[in-house]
Amino acid sequence: MEGSRKITEPMKDLIKGLDFCGVDTNIIVGVANALKTDEEVVELIQFAYEIPKEVYLNNISEAEEQIMAKVLQITQRRDTQ
C-alpha cells in the first residue's frame, strides 16, 4: 500500500507498551505517525518508562500529556536539524 511504512521492532514495543499502560489508541496512533526513526522511538520508550507507574494508574491523562509533550519536543528538534 502506498504511503505505508514498515513497523519496526522498537515501534512494536512502543505500541504494546503504551497500550499496556492504558494510553488511548488515538494517542498511540498519533505518536506512531509522528515519530520517524527508531532512535526517536527508543527515546520516547525511555521517557515513558520514567513516568511513575502511579501516574499511569491514577491519572492517565497526565501521562498522555507528558508523552505528547515529549513527542512534540522530539519532532521540533528533528525539524530544526
All heavy atoms as a GROMACS GRO file, in nm:
protein
  641
    1MET      N    1   0.085  -0.117   0.000
    1MET     CA    2   0.000   0.000   0.000
    1MET      C    3   0.090   0.124   0.000
    1MET      O    4   0.182   0.135   0.079
    1MET     CB    5  -0.091  -0.002   0.123
    1MET     CG    6  -0.175   0.121   0.134
    1MET     SD    7  -0.312   0.114   0.250
    1MET     CE    8  -0.239   0.057   0.401
    2GLU      N    9   0.061   0.216  -0.088
    2GLU     CA   10   0.138   0.338  -0.097
    2GLU      C   11   0.119   0.424   0.028
    2GLU      O   12   0.009   0.435   0.081
    2GLU     CB   13   0.094   0.418  -0.220
    2GLU     CG   14   0.184   0.537  -0.247
    2GLU     CD   15   0.145   0.608  -0.374
    2GLU    OE1   16   0.096   0.541  -0.467
    2GLU    OE2   17   0.163   0.730  -0.380
    3GLY      N   18   0.228   0.482   0.075
    3GLY     CA   19   0.221   0.568   0.192
    3GLY      C   20   0.238   0.495   0.323
    3GLY      O   21   0.251   0.557   0.427
    4SER      N   22   0.237   0.363   0.320
    4SER     CA   23   0.257   0.289   0.444
    4SER      C   24   0.406   0.267   0.465
    4SER      O   25   0.486   0.277   0.373
    4SER     CB   26   0.182   0.156   0.440
    4SER     OG   27   0.237   0.073   0.340
    5ARG      N   28   0.440   0.234   0.588
    5ARG     CA   29   0.580   0.208   0.616
    5ARG      C   30   0.589   0.084   0.703
    5ARG      O   31   0.492   0.044   0.767
    5ARG     CB   32   0.647   0.326   0.684
    5ARG     CG   33   0.590   0.358   0.820
    5ARG     CD   34   0.664   0.472   0.883
    5ARG     NE   35   0.616   0.486   1.020
    5ARG     CZ   36   0.643   0.586   1.098
    5ARG    NH1   37   0.717   0.683   1.053
    5ARG    NH2   38   0.597   0.591   1.220
    6LYS      N   39   0.707   0.028   0.705
    6LYS     CA   40   0.730  -0.093   0.782
    6LYS      C   41   0.727  -0.059   0.930
    6LYS      O   42   0.784   0.040   0.973
    6LYS     CB   43   0.864  -0.153   0.743
    6LYS     CG   44   0.895  -0.282   0.814
    6LYS     CD   45   1.029  -0.338   0.773
    6LYS     CE   46   1.051  -0.465   0.853
    6LYS     NZ   47   1.189  -0.486   0.884
    7ILE      N   48   0.661  -0.143   1.009
    7ILE     CA   49   0.658  -0.126   1.154
    7ILE      C   50   0.779  -0.200   1.211
    7ILE      O   51   0.789  -0.322   1.200
    7ILE     CB   52   0.528  -0.183   1.216
    7ILE    CG1   53   0.406  -0.120   1.153
    7ILE    CG2   54   0.528  -0.166   1.366
    7ILE    CD1   55   0.385   0.025   1.185
    8THR      N   56   0.871  -0.125   1.269
    8THR     CA   57   0.994  -0.183   1.322
    8THR      C   58   0.970  -0.243   1.460
    8THR      O   59   0.869  -0.215   1.525
    8THR     CB   60   1.104  -0.076   1.331
    8THR    OG1   61   1.062   0.024   1.425
    8THR    CG2   62   1.131  -0.011   1.195
    9GLU      N   63   1.065  -0.322   1.507
    9GLU     CA   64   1.054  -0.382   1.640
    9GLU      C   65   1.044  -0.276   1.750
    9GLU      O   66   0.959  -0.290   1.839
    9GLU     CB   67   1.171  -0.478   1.667
    9GLU     CG   68   1.158  -0.610   1.594
    9GLU     CD   69   1.029  -0.686   1.624
    9GLU    OE1   70   0.992  -0.698   1.742
    9GLU    OE2   71   0.966  -0.732   1.527
   10PRO      N   72   1.127  -0.169   1.748
   10PRO     CA   73   1.110  -0.066   1.851
   10PRO      C   74   0.970  -0.004   1.849
   10PRO      O   75   0.912   0.022   1.955
   10PRO     CB   76   1.218   0.037   1.818
   10PRO     CG   77   1.323  -0.040   1.747
   10PRO     CD   78   1.248  -0.143   1.667
   11MET      N   79   0.915   0.018   1.730
   11MET     CA   80   0.780   0.076   1.721
   11MET      C   81   0.678  -0.021   1.777
   11MET      O   82   0.586   0.019   1.849
   11MET     CB   83   0.746   0.113   1.577
   11MET     CG   84   0.610   0.178   1.562
   11MET     SD   85   0.591   0.335   1.651
   11MET     CE   86   0.676   0.446   1.541
   12LYS      N   87   0.692  -0.151   1.747
   12LYS     CA   88   0.601  -0.251   1.804
   12LYS      C   89   0.609  -0.249   1.956
   12LYS      O   90   0.506  -0.256   2.024
   12LYS     CB   91   0.637  -0.391   1.753
   12LYS     CG   92   0.600  -0.416   1.610
   12LYS     CD   93   0.643  -0.556   1.568
   12LYS     CE   94   0.622  -0.578   1.420
   12LYS     NZ   95   0.670  -0.710   1.376
   13ASP      N   96   0.731  -0.239   2.009
   13ASP     CA   97   0.749  -0.234   2.155
   13ASP      C   98   0.682  -0.112   2.214
   13ASP      O   99   0.617  -0.119   2.319
   13ASP     CB  100   0.898  -0.234   2.192
   13ASP     CG  101   0.967  -0.366   2.159
   13ASP    OD1  102   0.897  -0.468   2.139
   13ASP    OD2  103   1.092  -0.367   2.153
   14LEU      N  104   0.696   0.003   2.147
   14LEU     CA  105   0.634   0.126   2.194
   14LEU      C  106   0.482   0.113   2.194
   14LEU      O  107   0.416   0.146   2.294
   14LEU     CB  108   0.677   0.245   2.108
   14LEU     CG  109   0.610   0.378   2.141
   14LEU    CD1  110   0.650   0.426   2.281
   14LEU    CD2  111   0.644   0.483   2.037
   15ILE      N  112   0.427   0.064   2.086
   15ILE     CA  113   0.281   0.050   2.075
   15ILE      C  114   0.228  -0.043   2.183
   15ILE      O  115   0.131  -0.012   2.253
   15ILE     CB  116   0.242   0.001   1.934
   15ILE    CG1  117   0.272   0.111   1.831
   15ILE    CG2  118   0.096  -0.042   1.928
   15ILE    CD1  119   0.265   0.066   1.686
   16LYS      N  120   0.293  -0.158   2.199
   16LYS     CA  121   0.250  -0.254   2.302
   16LYS      C  122   0.260  -0.194   2.442
   16LYS      O  123   0.170  -0.210   2.524
   16LYS     CB  124   0.334  -0.381   2.295
   16LYS     CG  125   0.305  -0.469   2.177
   16LYS     CD  126   0.393  -0.593   2.186
   16LYS     CE  127   0.421  -0.652   2.051
   16LYS     NZ  128   0.517  -0.763   2.058
   17GLY      N  129   0.372  -0.125   2.468
   17GLY     CA  130   0.393  -0.067   2.600
   17GLY      C  131   0.290   0.040   2.633
   17GLY      O  132   0.234   0.041   2.743
   18LEU      N  133   0.266   0.131   2.540
   18LEU     CA  134   0.168   0.236   2.564
   18LEU      C  135   0.028   0.179   2.580
   18LEU      O  136  -0.048   0.222   2.666
   18LEU     CB  137   0.172   0.340   2.452
   18LEU     CG  138   0.300   0.424   2.441
   18LEU    CD1  139   0.292   0.519   2.322
   18LEU    CD2  140   0.329   0.499   2.569
   19ASP      N  141  -0.005   0.080   2.498
   19ASP     CA  142  -0.135   0.016   2.510
   19ASP      C  143  -0.150  -0.053   2.646
   19ASP      O  144  -0.252  -0.040   2.712
   19ASP     CB  145  -0.155  -0.084   2.396
   19ASP     CG  146  -0.292  -0.148   2.398
   19ASP    OD1  147  -0.392  -0.074   2.398
   19ASP    OD2  148  -0.299  -0.272   2.398
   20PHE      N  149  -0.047  -0.123   2.687
   20PHE     CA  150  -0.050  -0.192   2.817
   20PHE      C  151  -0.070  -0.093   2.932
   20PHE      O  152  -0.139  -0.124   3.029
   20PHE     CB  153   0.081  -0.270   2.837
   20PHE     CG  154   0.089  -0.342   2.968
   20PHE    CD1  155   0.020  -0.461   2.988
   20PHE    CD2  156   0.163  -0.289   3.072
   20PHE    CE1  157   0.027  -0.526   3.109
   20PHE    CE2  158   0.169  -0.354   3.194
   20PHE     CZ  159   0.101  -0.474   3.213
   21CYS      N  160  -0.011   0.026   2.918
   21CYS     CA  161  -0.022   0.126   3.024
   21CYS      C  162  -0.156   0.200   3.021
   21CYS      O  163  -0.184   0.281   3.109
   21CYS     CB  164   0.092   0.227   3.013
   21CYS     SG  165   0.252   0.157   3.057
   22GLY      N  166  -0.238   0.174   2.920
   22GLY     CA  167  -0.370   0.234   2.915
   22GLY      C  168  -0.380   0.362   2.835
   22GLY      O  169  -0.480   0.433   2.841
   23VAL      N  170  -0.275   0.393   2.758
   23VAL     CA  171  -0.278   0.514   2.676
   23VAL      C  172  -0.383   0.495   2.566
   23VAL      O  173  -0.394   0.388   2.505
   23VAL     CB  174  -0.138   0.541   2.617
   23VAL    CG1  175  -0.141   0.657   2.518
   23VAL    CG2  176  -0.039   0.569   2.730
   24ASP      N  177  -0.460   0.600   2.541
   24ASP     CA  178  -0.567   0.597   2.441
   24ASP      C  179  -0.512   0.560   2.303
   24ASP      O  180  -0.405   0.604   2.264
   24ASP     CB  181  -0.634   0.735   2.436
   24ASP     CG  182  -0.752   0.737   2.343
   24ASP    OD1  183  -0.862   0.698   2.388
   24ASP    OD2  184  -0.734   0.778   2.227
   25THR      N  185  -0.588   0.482   2.230
   25THR     CA  186  -0.548   0.435   2.098
   25THR      C  187  -0.521   0.551   2.002
   25THR      O  188  -0.426   0.545   1.924
   25THR     CB  189  -0.657   0.344   2.038
   25THR    OG1  190  -0.679   0.235   2.128
   25THR    CG2  191  -0.617   0.289   1.903
   26ASN      N  192  -0.600   0.656   2.008
   26ASN     CA  193  -0.578   0.771   1.919
   26ASN      C  194  -0.443   0.836   1.947
   26ASN      O  195  -0.377   0.884   1.854
   26ASN     CB  196  -0.690   0.873   1.934
   26ASN     CG  197  -0.821   0.822   1.880
   26ASN    OD1  198  -0.825   0.754   1.778
   26ASN    ND2  199  -0.930   0.852   1.950
   27ILE      N  200  -0.403   0.840   2.073
   27ILE     CA  201  -0.271   0.898   2.107
   27ILE      C  202  -0.162   0.807   2.053
   27ILE      O  203  -0.063   0.856   1.998
   27ILE     CB  204  -0.260   0.916   2.260
   27ILE    CG1  205  -0.371   1.005   2.306
   27ILE    CG2  206  -0.120   0.957   2.301
   27ILE    CD1  207  -0.343   1.124   2.385
   28ILE      N  208  -0.179   0.676   2.068
   28ILE     CA  209  -0.078   0.582   2.019
   28ILE      C  210  -0.061   0.596   1.868
   28ILE      O  211   0.051   0.601   1.818
   28ILE     CB  212  -0.115   0.437   2.057
   28ILE    CG1  213  -0.113   0.420   2.210
   28ILE    CG2  214  -0.020   0.338   1.990
   28ILE    CD1  215  -0.167   0.288   2.260
   29VAL      N  216  -0.172   0.608   1.796
   29VAL     CA  217  -0.165   0.624   1.650
   29VAL      C  218  -0.094   0.755   1.616
   29VAL      O  219  -0.009   0.760   1.527
   29VAL     CB  220  -0.306   0.619   1.588
   29VAL    CG1  221  -0.305   0.662   1.441
   29VAL    CG2  222  -0.365   0.480   1.603
   30GLY      N  223  -0.127   0.863   1.686
   30GLY     CA  224  -0.061   0.991   1.662
   30GLY      C  225   0.089   0.985   1.687
   30GLY      O  226   0.169   1.038   1.609
   31VAL      N  227   0.126   0.920   1.795
   31VAL     CA  228   0.268   0.904   1.828
   31VAL      C  229   0.338   0.823   1.719
   31VAL      O  230   0.446   0.860   1.671
   31VAL     CB  231   0.284   0.835   1.966
   31VAL    CG1  232   0.426   0.786   1.989
   31VAL    CG2  233   0.242   0.930   2.077
   32ALA      N  234   0.277   0.712   1.679
   32ALA     CA  235   0.337   0.626   1.576
   32ALA      C  236   0.355   0.701   1.445
   32ALA      O  237   0.456   0.683   1.376
   32ALA     CB  238   0.251   0.502   1.555
   33ASN      N  239   0.261   0.787   1.412
   33ASN     CA  240   0.271   0.865   1.288
   33ASN      C  241   0.373   0.978   1.297
   33ASN      O  242   0.434   1.016   1.197
   33ASN     CB  243   0.135   0.921   1.248
   33ASN     CG  244   0.042   0.814   1.196
   33ASN    OD1  245   0.085   0.717   1.136
   33ASN    ND2  246  -0.086   0.832   1.221
   34ALA      N  247   0.393   1.032   1.417
   34ALA     CA  248   0.483   1.146   1.434
   34ALA      C  249   0.630   1.107   1.435
   34ALA      O  250   0.715   1.180   1.386
   34ALA     CB  251   0.448   1.221   1.562
   35LEU      N  252   0.660   0.992   1.494
   35LEU     CA  253   0.800   0.952   1.508
   35LEU      C  254   0.847   0.884   1.380
   35LEU      O  255   0.781   0.796   1.327
   35LEU     CB  256   0.816   0.859   1.628
   35LEU     CG  257   0.774   0.920   1.763
   35LEU    CD1  258   0.789   0.818   1.874
   35LEU    CD2  259   0.854   1.045   1.793
   36LYS      N  260   0.964   0.926   1.331
   36LYS     CA  261   1.010   0.880   1.200
   36LYS      C  262   1.125   0.779   1.207
   36LYS      O  263   1.143   0.702   1.114
   36LYS     CB  264   1.056   1.000   1.116
   36LYS     CG  265   0.949   1.105   1.095
   36LYS     CD  266   0.834   1.050   1.014
   36LYS     CE  267   0.730   1.157   0.989
   36LYS     NZ  268   0.600   1.105   0.957
   37THR      N  269   1.204   0.780   1.313
   37THR     CA  270   1.321   0.692   1.319
   37THR      C  271   1.316   0.604   1.444
   37THR      O  272   1.249   0.638   1.542
   37THR     CB  273   1.453   0.772   1.323
   37THR    OG1  274   1.460   0.844   1.447
   37THR    CG2  275   1.462   0.869   1.206
   38ASP      N  276   1.388   0.493   1.439
   38ASP     CA  277   1.396   0.407   1.557
   38ASP      C  278   1.459   0.481   1.675
   38ASP      O  279   1.422   0.457   1.789
   38ASP     CB  280   1.477   0.281   1.526
   38ASP     CG  281   1.398   0.178   1.447
   38ASP    OD1  282   1.274   0.193   1.435
   38ASP    OD2  283   1.461   0.082   1.396
   39GLU      N  284   1.550   0.571   1.648
   39GLU     CA  285   1.613   0.648   1.755
   39GLU      C  286   1.510   0.733   1.828
   39GLU      O  287   1.512   0.744   1.951
   39GLU     CB  288   1.727   0.736   1.701
   39GLU     CG  289   1.847   0.658   1.651
   39GLU     CD  290   1.827   0.597   1.512
   39GLU    OE1  291   1.736   0.641   1.435
   39GLU    OE2  292   1.902   0.502   1.480
   40GLU      N  293   1.421   0.795   1.754
   40GLU     CA  294   1.314   0.874   1.816
   40GLU      C  295   1.222   0.785   1.898
   40GLU      O  296   1.182   0.822   2.009
   40GLU     CB  297   1.234   0.948   1.709
   40GLU     CG  298   1.311   1.057   1.638
   40GLU     CD  299   1.234   1.121   1.523
   40GLU    OE1  300   1.128   1.070   1.482
   40GLU    OE2  301   1.282   1.225   1.474
   41VAL      N  302   1.191   0.668   1.845
   41VAL     CA  303   1.103   0.574   1.915
   41VAL      C  304   1.168   0.530   2.045
   41VAL      O  305   1.104   0.530   2.152
   41VAL     CB  306   1.070   0.453   1.825
   41VAL    CG1  307   0.996   0.346   1.904
   41VAL    CG2  308   0.989   0.497   1.704
   42VAL      N  309   1.294   0.494   2.040
   42VAL     CA  310   1.366   0.449   2.160
   42VAL      C  311   1.372   0.562   2.263
   42VAL      O  312   1.355   0.538   2.383
   42VAL     CB  313   1.507   0.398   2.124
   42VAL    CG1  314   1.592   0.376   2.248
   42VAL    CG2  315   1.496   0.268   2.043
   43GLU      N  316   1.394   0.684   2.218
   43GLU     CA  317   1.394   0.798   2.310
   43GLU      C  318   1.260   0.811   2.382
   43GLU      O  319   1.256   0.835   2.504
   43GLU     CB  320   1.427   0.927   2.234
   43GLU     CG  321   1.436   1.048   2.323
   43GLU     CD  322   1.470   1.177   2.248
   43GLU    OE1  323   1.513   1.171   2.130
   43GLU    OE2  324   1.457   1.284   2.309
   44LEU      N  325   1.152   0.793   2.310
   44LEU     CA  326   1.020   0.803   2.373
   44LEU      C  327   0.995   0.685   2.467
   44LEU      O  328   0.937   0.703   2.574
   44LEU     CB  329   0.909   0.812   2.269
   44LEU     CG  330   0.771   0.836   2.330
   44LEU    CD1  331   0.766   0.971   2.403
   44LEU    CD2  332   0.662   0.828   2.227
   45ILE      N  333   1.038   0.566   2.429
   45ILE     CA  334   1.024   0.450   2.518
   45ILE      C  335   1.094   0.477   2.650
   45ILE      O  336   1.039   0.455   2.758
   45ILE     CB  337   1.079   0.322   2.452
   45ILE    CG1  338   0.990   0.278   2.336
   45ILE    CG2  339   1.092   0.209   2.554
   45ILE    CD1  340   1.048   0.166   2.250
   46GLN      N  341   1.218   0.526   2.642
   46GLN     CA  342   1.294   0.555   2.764
   46GLN      C  343   1.222   0.661   2.848
   46GLN      O  344   1.214   0.649   2.970
   46GLN     CB  345   1.435   0.600   2.728
   46GLN     CG  346   1.518   0.488   2.671
   46GLN     CD  347   1.651   0.534   2.612
   46GLN    OE1  348   1.669   0.652   2.581
   46GLN    NE2  349   1.742   0.442   2.595
   47PHE      N  350   1.168   0.762   2.783
   47PHE     CA  351   1.095   0.866   2.855
   47PHE      C  352   0.970   0.809   2.922
   47PHE      O  353   0.941   0.838   3.038
   47PHE     CB  354   1.056   0.980   2.760
   47PHE     CG  355   0.971   1.084   2.825
   47PHE    CD1  356   1.027   1.182   2.906
   47PHE    CD2  357   0.833   1.083   2.807
   47PHE    CE1  358   0.947   1.278   2.968
   47PHE    CE2  359   0.753   1.178   2.869
   47PHE     CZ  360   0.810   1.275   2.949
   48ALA      N  361   0.896   0.727   2.848
   48ALA     CA  362   0.772   0.670   2.901
   48ALA      C  363   0.797   0.584   3.024
   48ALA      O  364   0.715   0.581   3.116
   48ALA     CB  365   0.700   0.589   2.792
   49TYR      N  366   0.912   0.516   3.027
   49TYR     CA  367   0.946   0.435   3.145
   49TYR      C  368   0.977   0.522   3.266
   49TYR      O  369   0.968   0.476   3.379
   49TYR     CB  370   1.065   0.344   3.116
   49TYR     CG  371   1.029   0.218   3.041
   49TYR    CD1  372   1.096   0.183   2.925
   49TYR    CD2  373   0.928   0.134   3.086
   49TYR    CE1  374   1.063   0.068   2.856
   49TYR    CE2  375   0.894   0.019   3.017
   49TYR     CZ  376   0.962  -0.014   2.902
   49TYR     OH  377   0.930  -0.128   2.834
   50GLU      N  378   1.015   0.646   3.244
   50GLU     CA  379   1.047   0.737   3.356
   50GLU      C  380   0.922   0.793   3.423
   50GLU      O  381   0.929   0.843   3.535
   50GLU     CB  382   1.135   0.852   3.306
   50GLU     CG  383   1.273   0.808   3.262
   50GLU     CD  384   1.354   0.919   3.199
   50GLU    OE1  385   1.308   1.035   3.197
   50GLU    OE2  386   1.464   0.889   3.150
   51ILE      N  387   0.809   0.786   3.356
   51ILE     CA  388   0.683   0.833   3.416
   51ILE      C  389   0.644   0.733   3.524
   51ILE      O  390   0.636   0.613   3.496
   51ILE     CB  391   0.572   0.845   3.310
   51ILE    CG1  392   0.611   0.948   3.203
   51ILE    CG2  393   0.439   0.882   3.375
   51ILE    CD1  394   0.517   0.955   3.085
   52PRO      N  395   0.621   0.779   3.645
   52PRO     CA  396   0.588   0.686   3.754
   52PRO      C  397   0.463   0.603   3.725
   52PRO      O  398   0.366   0.651   3.665
   52PRO     CB  399   0.565   0.777   3.874
   52PRO     CG  400   0.636   0.904   3.841
   52PRO     CD  401   0.629   0.917   3.691
   53LYS      N  402   0.467   0.479   3.768
   53LYS     CA  403   0.354   0.386   3.748
   53LYS      C  404   0.225   0.444   3.802
   53LYS      O  405   0.118   0.426   3.743
   53LYS     CB  406   0.388   0.254   3.818
   53LYS     CG  407   0.283   0.150   3.810
   53LYS     CD  408   0.334   0.019   3.869
   53LYS     CE  409   0.245  -0.031   3.977
   53LYS     NZ  410   0.290  -0.157   4.036
   54GLU      N  411   0.233   0.517   3.912
   54GLU     CA  412   0.113   0.574   3.974
   54GLU      C  413   0.043   0.673   3.881
   54GLU      O  414  -0.079   0.687   3.885
   54GLU     CB  415   0.149   0.643   4.106
   54GLU     CG  416   0.195   0.549   4.215
   54GLU     CD  417   0.338   0.498   4.196
   54GLU    OE1  418   0.419   0.563   4.127
   54GLU    OE2  419   0.367   0.390   4.250
   55VAL      N  420   0.121   0.742   3.798
   55VAL     CA  421   0.061   0.838   3.705
   55VAL      C  422  -0.024   0.762   3.602
   55VAL      O  423  -0.136   0.802   3.572
   55VAL     CB  424   0.169   0.925   3.636
   55VAL    CG1  425   0.107   1.015   3.530
   55VAL    CG2  426   0.244   1.007   3.739
   56TYR      N  427   0.030   0.652   3.551
   56TYR     CA  428  -0.047   0.571   3.456
   56TYR      C  429  -0.174   0.516   3.521
   56TYR      O  430  -0.279   0.509   3.460
   56TYR     CB  431   0.037   0.455   3.401
   56TYR     CG  432   0.144   0.497   3.305
   56TYR    CD1  433   0.279   0.491   3.340
   56TYR    CD2  434   0.113   0.540   3.176
   56TYR    CE1  435   0.379   0.528   3.251
   56TYR    CE2  436   0.212   0.578   3.086
   56TYR     CZ  437   0.344   0.571   3.125
   56TYR     OH  438   0.442   0.607   3.037
   57LEU      N  439  -0.161   0.472   3.647
   57LEU     CA  440  -0.275   0.410   3.715
   57LEU      C  441  -0.380   0.509   3.762
   57LEU      O  442  -0.500   0.482   3.754
   57LEU     CB  443  -0.224   0.330   3.836
   57LEU     CG  444  -0.138   0.208   3.805
   57LEU    CD1  445  -0.082   0.149   3.934
   57LEU    CD2  446  -0.218   0.105   3.729
   58ASN      N  447  -0.335   0.625   3.811
   58ASN     CA  448  -0.427   0.718   3.876
   58ASN      C  449  -0.465   0.840   3.792
   58ASN      O  450  -0.563   0.907   3.823
   58ASN     CB  451  -0.368   0.766   4.009
   58ASN     CG  452  -0.344   0.650   4.103
   58ASN    OD1  453  -0.422   0.556   4.109
   58ASN    ND2  454  -0.234   0.656   4.177
   59ASN      N  455  -0.385   0.871   3.690
   59ASN     CA  456  -0.411   0.992   3.612
   59ASN      C  457  -0.357   0.973   3.471
   59ASN      O  458  -0.261   1.039   3.431
   59ASN     CB  459  -0.346   1.112   3.681
   59ASN     CG  460  -0.396   1.244   3.626
   59ASN    OD1  461  -0.476   1.247   3.534
   59ASN    ND2  462  -0.348   1.352   3.682
   60ILE      N  463  -0.420   0.884   3.395
   60ILE     CA  464  -0.370   0.851   3.262
   60ILE      C  465  -0.363   0.973   3.171
   60ILE      O  466  -0.273   0.983   3.088
   60ILE     CB  467  -0.454   0.737   3.198
   60ILE    CG1  468  -0.387   0.684   3.070
   60ILE    CG2  469  -0.595   0.782   3.170
   60ILE    CD1  470  -0.255   0.618   3.091
   61SER      N  471  -0.453   1.069   3.188
   61SER     CA  472  -0.449   1.188   3.102
   61SER      C  473  -0.321   1.267   3.125
   61SER      O  474  -0.267   1.326   3.032
   61SER     CB  475  -0.572   1.275   3.122
   61SER     OG  476  -0.580   1.321   3.254
   62GLU      N  477  -0.270   1.268   3.247
   62GLU     CA  478  -0.141   1.335   3.276
   62GLU      C  479  -0.028   1.262   3.205
   62GLU      O  480   0.060   1.326   3.147
   62GLU     CB  481  -0.117   1.339   3.428
   62GLU     CG  482   0.020   1.390   3.468
   62GLU     CD  483   0.046   1.536   3.432
   62GLU    OE1  484  -0.052   1.613   3.420
   62GLU    OE2  485   0.163   1.572   3.415
   63ALA      N  486  -0.030   1.130   3.209
   63ALA     CA  487   0.073   1.052   3.139
   63ALA      C  488   0.066   1.078   2.988
   63ALA      O  489   0.170   1.098   2.923
   63ALA     CB  490   0.056   0.904   3.168
   64GLU      N  491  -0.055   1.081   2.934
   64GLU     CA  492  -0.070   1.108   2.791
   64GLU      C  493  -0.020   1.247   2.755
   64GLU      O  494   0.046   1.265   2.651
   64GLU     CB  495  -0.218   1.093   2.752
   64GLU     CG  496  -0.266   0.950   2.758
   64GLU     CD  497  -0.415   0.933   2.741
   64GLU    OE1  498  -0.490   1.033   2.759
   64GLU    OE2  499  -0.459   0.822   2.711
   65GLU      N  500  -0.048   1.345   2.840
   65GLU     CA  501   0.003   1.482   2.817
   65GLU      C  502   0.155   1.484   2.814
   65GLU      O  503   0.215   1.549   2.728
   65GLU     CB  504  -0.046   1.576   2.928
   65GLU     CG  505  -0.170   1.650   2.894
   65GLU     CD  506  -0.206   1.749   3.004
   65GLU    OE1  507  -0.118   1.825   3.050
   65GLU    OE2  508  -0.324   1.750   3.043
   66GLN      N  509   0.217   1.416   2.910
   66GLN     CA  510   0.363   1.414   2.915
   66GLN      C  511   0.421   1.346   2.791
   66GLN      O  512   0.520   1.392   2.735
   66GLN     CB  513   0.410   1.342   3.041
   66GLN     CG  514   0.386   1.419   3.169
   66GLN     CD  515   0.440   1.346   3.291
   66GLN    OE1  516   0.542   1.279   3.285
   66GLN    NE2  517   0.370   1.361   3.403
   67ILE      N  518   0.359   1.238   2.749
   67ILE     CA  519   0.406   1.166   2.630
   67ILE      C  520   0.393   1.254   2.506
   67ILE      O  521   0.486   1.265   2.426
   67ILE     CB  522   0.328   1.034   2.613
   67ILE    CG1  523   0.372   0.936   2.723
   67ILE    CG2  524   0.347   0.975   2.474
   67ILE    CD1  525   0.281   0.817   2.740
   68MET      N  526   0.279   1.321   2.491
   68MET     CA  527   0.261   1.407   2.374
   68MET      C  528   0.356   1.526   2.376
   68MET      O  529   0.405   1.568   2.271
   68MET     CB  530   0.115   1.454   2.364
   68MET     CG  531   0.018   1.342   2.331
   68MET     SD  532   0.060   1.253   2.179
   68MET     CE  533   0.036   1.380   2.057
   69ALA      N  534   0.383   1.580   2.493
   69ALA     CA  535   0.480   1.690   2.504
   69ALA      C  536   0.619   1.644   2.461
   69ALA      O  537   0.691   1.717   2.392
   69ALA     CB  538   0.482   1.745   2.647
   70LYS      N  539   0.654   1.522   2.499
   70LYS     CA  540   0.785   1.468   2.460
   70LYS      C  541   0.790   1.444   2.310
   70LYS      O  542   0.891   1.473   2.245
   70LYS     CB  543   0.813   1.338   2.536
   70LYS     CG  544   0.950   1.280   2.508
   70LYS     CD  545   1.060   1.373   2.555
   70LYS     CE  546   1.196   1.310   2.538
   70LYS     NZ  547   1.303   1.399   2.586
   71VAL      N  548   0.682   1.395   2.251
   71VAL     CA  549   0.677   1.374   2.106
   71VAL      C  550   0.693   1.509   2.035
   71VAL      O  551   0.768   1.520   1.937
   71VAL     CB  552   0.545   1.305   2.064
   71VAL    CG1  553   0.527   1.308   1.913
   71VAL    CG2  554   0.542   1.162   2.116
   72LEU      N  555   0.626   1.611   2.085
   72LEU     CA  556   0.640   1.744   2.025
   72LEU      C  557   0.785   1.792   2.033
   72LEU      O  558   0.839   1.845   1.936
   72LEU     CB  559   0.547   1.843   2.096
   72LEU     CG  560   0.548   1.985   2.043
   72LEU    CD1  561   0.506   1.991   1.897
   72LEU    CD2  562   0.457   2.073   2.128
   73GLN      N  563   0.848   1.772   2.147
   73GLN     CA  564   0.988   1.811   2.164
   73GLN      C  565   1.078   1.736   2.063
   73GLN      O  566   1.164   1.797   1.999
   73GLN     CB  567   1.034   1.780   2.306
   73GLN     CG  568   1.178   1.816   2.335
   73GLN     CD  569   1.220   1.768   2.473
   73GLN    OE1  570   1.181   1.661   2.519
   73GLN    NE2  571   1.300   1.849   2.540
   74ILE      N  572   1.056   1.607   2.048
   74ILE     CA  573   1.136   1.526   1.954
   74ILE      C  574   1.115   1.575   1.812
   74ILE      O  575   1.212   1.593   1.737
   74ILE     CB  576   1.099   1.377   1.967
   74ILE    CG1  577   1.146   1.321   2.102
   74ILE    CG2  578   1.159   1.296   1.853
   74ILE    CD1  579   1.092   1.183   2.135
   75THR      N  580   0.991   1.597   1.772
   75THR     CA  581   0.965   1.638   1.634
   75THR      C  582   1.014   1.779   1.606
   75THR      O  583   1.064   1.807   1.496
   75THR     CB  584   0.815   1.625   1.599
   75THR    OG1  585   0.737   1.705   1.687
   75THR    CG2  586   0.770   1.480   1.606
   76GLN      N  587   1.003   1.868   1.702
   76GLN     CA  588   1.055   2.004   1.681
   76GLN      C  589   1.206   2.003   1.668
   76GLN      O  590   1.262   2.075   1.584
   76GLN     CB  591   1.013   2.095   1.796
   76GLN     CG  592   0.868   2.134   1.789
   76GLN     CD  593   0.825   2.222   1.905
   76GLN    OE1  594   0.883   2.217   2.014
   76GLN    NE2  595   0.722   2.301   1.884
   77ARG      N  596   1.272   1.922   1.748
   77ARG     CA  597   1.418   1.911   1.738
   77ARG      C  598   1.457   1.856   1.601
   77ARG      O  599   1.549   1.905   1.536
   77ARG     CB  600   1.472   1.823   1.850
   77ARG     CG  601   1.623   1.813   1.852
   77ARG     CD  602   1.676   1.730   1.966
   77ARG     NE  603   1.628   1.592   1.953
   77ARG     CZ  604   1.568   1.524   2.049
   77ARG    NH1  605   1.547   1.578   2.167
   77ARG    NH2  606   1.530   1.400   2.028
   78ARG      N  607   1.384   1.756   1.555
   78ARG     CA  608   1.412   1.695   1.424
   78ARG      C  609   1.393   1.800   1.314
   78ARG      O  610   1.473   1.810   1.222
   78ARG     CB  611   1.319   1.576   1.401
   78ARG     CG  612   1.337   1.515   1.262
   78ARG     CD  613   1.237   1.406   1.233
   78ARG     NE  614   1.102   1.460   1.225
   78ARG     CZ  615   0.995   1.401   1.274
   78ARG    NH1  616   1.003   1.287   1.338
   78ARG    NH2  617   0.876   1.457   1.261
   79ASP      N  618   1.288   1.878   1.325
   79ASP     CA  619   1.257   1.975   1.220
   79ASP      C  620   1.355   2.092   1.215
   79ASP      O  621   1.364   2.159   1.113
   79ASP     CB  622   1.114   2.026   1.236
   79ASP     CG  623   1.011   1.918   1.210
   79ASP    OD1  624   1.046   1.815   1.148
   79ASP    OD2  625   0.896   1.934   1.253
   80THR      N  626   1.428   2.115   1.322
   80THR     CA  627   1.524   2.225   1.324
   80THR      C  628   1.666   2.180   1.288
   80THR      O  629   1.755   2.262   1.275
   80THR     CB  630   1.528   2.295   1.460
   80THR    OG1  631   1.565   2.202   1.562
   80THR    CG2  632   1.393   2.358   1.492
   81GLN      N  633   1.684   2.050   1.272
   81GLN     CA  634   1.818   1.999   1.238
   81GLN      C  635   1.843   2.001   1.092
   81GLN      O  636   1.764   1.996   1.007
   81GLN     CB  637   1.838   1.858   1.293
   81GLN     CG  638   1.844   1.856   1.443
   81GLN     CD  639   1.860   1.713   1.497
   81GLN    OE1  640   1.843   1.615   1.427
   81GLN    NE2  641   1.894   1.705   1.624
   0.00000   0.00000   0.00000
